[in-house]
Amino acid sequence: MAPGAPSSSPSSILAALLFSSLVLSLAQAIVVYTDREVHGAVGSRVTLHCSFWSSEWVSDDISFTWRYQPEGGRDAISPRPRACGWDRPALAPQIFHFAKGQPYIDEVGTFKERIQWVGDPRWKDGSIVIHNLDYSDNGTFTCDVKNPPDIVGKTSKVTLYVFEKGAEAPQGAKVVVIEMELRKDEQSSELRPAVKSPSRTSLKNALKNMMGRDSDP
């Protein structure tokens, strides 16, 4: 070392290493993605999408957890009262869990026999479907993903809005109903309307009909 050059103490080197490791761990934290909100009519079904980014390969020990907080309730992760002696967050009730390659569905709650696992961990997909929607399903759903050793990161929330059949969807919902057809439900013999995307031909025919009606005496 040249005379007069500043020397680095072991404590400063250790502090620099700890800081760099902290920054690296934060940069590689797992990131979970969901829609901001979804909409569905009473009696229909809706898919709650959940995906994630991780710096690690998909682990055999990967897990997905869905929690639910009804509308008007506290946040899905809210602080416990100070009377308990601590301020650790109290988690909302768990309604679904996937671990060790197996889905586990709440068998006693409001979503009993109404949740279907449609995700695929190989594609970093932890999505579920909720069948037979009801007004009481309005609320916030939280998706949490653990991909060991990558287990640090924030959860993601999606808000579900359920509206009456035949009514207009809440503002912001991307629902288009122009053509309807009857189809058999896959799980019952009941005929249900299926929404189709508008084609150019259907739009042209609709405009012609409107123009024809306007020209009638």
N, C-alpha and C positions, 0 to 999 in steps of 0.2 A: 504494500500500500504506500502511495506517495506521501511524503511528509506534509502535514497540514490537511490531508483529505479527511472528510468526516467519516466516522466509523458508525456502522449500524449495530445497535445493541440487539441481543437475542430476543428481548421483549418486543421490540419494534418489528422484527422479522416475523415473530409468531403472530402478532396482531395483523400484519399484512396478509399472512396466509389464511387466518380465520376469516378476514373480511372477503378475500377472494373466493373462498369456499362458500360463504354465505351468498354472495352475489351469484355464483354459479348455480347453487341450489334453487334460488328464487327464479333464475332464468329458465330452469328446466322443470318448474312446477307443472303438474298436470293441469290441463285446461279442459273444462266441460262446457258443452254447447247444447242449448235447447232453444225452441222457439220462445219468443216473448209472450205470446198468447195464442190460444187456439179456441175455436168455436164449434159447437155442435148442437143439433136439435134434440129435443127430448125423445128418448127411445132409440136414437141412433148410436153410432160408435165413433170414437175419435182416437187418433194415434198421437201419443206423446213421444216425440222424437228426442233422443239423447245420444250425443256422440262426444268424442274427446280427442285431445292431442296429448301424446306422451313422448318423452325422449327415449323411453325404453320400448323394447319389443313387447308385444302383448303377452302377458304372463299367464301361466296356467292357474295362478291364484287371483286372477282379475275378479273384481266384484262390482256389481251395480246395485245401488240402493235408491228406491223411490220413497219419498215421504209426502204426506198430504196435510195441508192446513186449510180447513173450510173457510169460506168467505166470511169476513167479519171477525175471524179469529186473529190471534197474534201471528207475527211473522213465523215462517217455518223454522227459523232458528232465533229464538228470543232468549234474553237473559233470565236466569232464575232469580227469585226474590232474594234480597240481601239477608232476609231472616234465615235462609238456609245456611248462611255462613260463608257462601262463596258465590262468585258471579259467572261460573261456567255456563255456557249456553245450554238451554233445554231443547232437545230436538223434537220436531213434530212427529206424530205417530208414523211408524214405518208401515207401508202397505205392500211393498214388494222388495225382494232381495234375490240377487243372482250371485252364486258363489260355487266354486268347484264344478262348474259346468252344469249346475242344476238351478232352476228357478224355484223360488219359495214365495208363495202368495199368502197374504193374510187370510186366514180361514174364519175369522170371527167378525171382522170389521164391515164397514158399509160397502166395501168393494169385493166382498166375498163372491166368488164364482163369476166375477165380471171383468177380471184382469187377464189379459193374454200376453205372453212373452213373444215378441216378434223380432227381438234383437239378435245380433250375431257378433260375439266378441272378436272374431277374426277380422271383421270390418270395422271394429271400434264402434259398434252400434249397441246401445242399451235401451232401445225403444220398447214401449208397451202399448197395448190397445185397451181402452176401457169401453165395454159394451153397455147397451141399455142405459144411456145417460139419463140423469134425473136432475131437477133443479138443485137438489141438495149436494150435487157434485161440484157446484161452483166453488172455486178456491184456487189455492196455489200448490203446485206440485214441484218438488225439488229432486233433482237427480244428482247423485254423488257417485263418483267412480274412483276405485283404488286399483292401481296397476303396479303391484310391488316389483321393485323397491320404490317406484314412483307413487307415493301416497299423499304428497303434499299438494294442496291446491284448493280452489274455491268450488263450491257447488254451483249449479245453475238452476234457475226457476222458470216455470212456465205457468201462466194463469189460464184457467179454463172458464169459459163463459157458455152456459147452456141456455138456449132460447126455445120458445114454443114452436112446435111444428107449424109450418105455414107462415110464420111471422118473419119479418125481415131480420137478418142477422145484425148484431151490434155493429156500430160504425168501426171500420177498420177490418172487418172480416171480409176475406176474399171468397165470396160465394156467388157463383153464377148459375142461375136456373133458367134455361131457355127451352131446352128440349127435355122431355121426360119419357121414360120407358119403364115398363113393368118387368121385373125380374124376380126370380125365386131366391129367397134368402138361403144361404148355404147351410144354415143350421135349422131351418124350419120350412114349412110349406107355405108360409105367409108371403104374399106378394108385396114388394116394397118398391117405391119409386127410386130410380137410379138417376143421379145427376150426370148429364153429359155436357161436354164442352161444346160451345156453339161453333158450327162450321160456317164457312163462307156462304155455302148454298142456303143454309137455314136463315142466315142474316139477310141475304138478298130476297128470299121469299117473304120474310117478315116485313121488309121495307115495301115490297110490291103490294102486299095485302093492305098495309097502312095507306099507301098512296091510292089504292083502288077504293078504299072506304071513303077517303077524303073527297074523291071525285064523284062519288054517288050523289044524286040529287037529294 
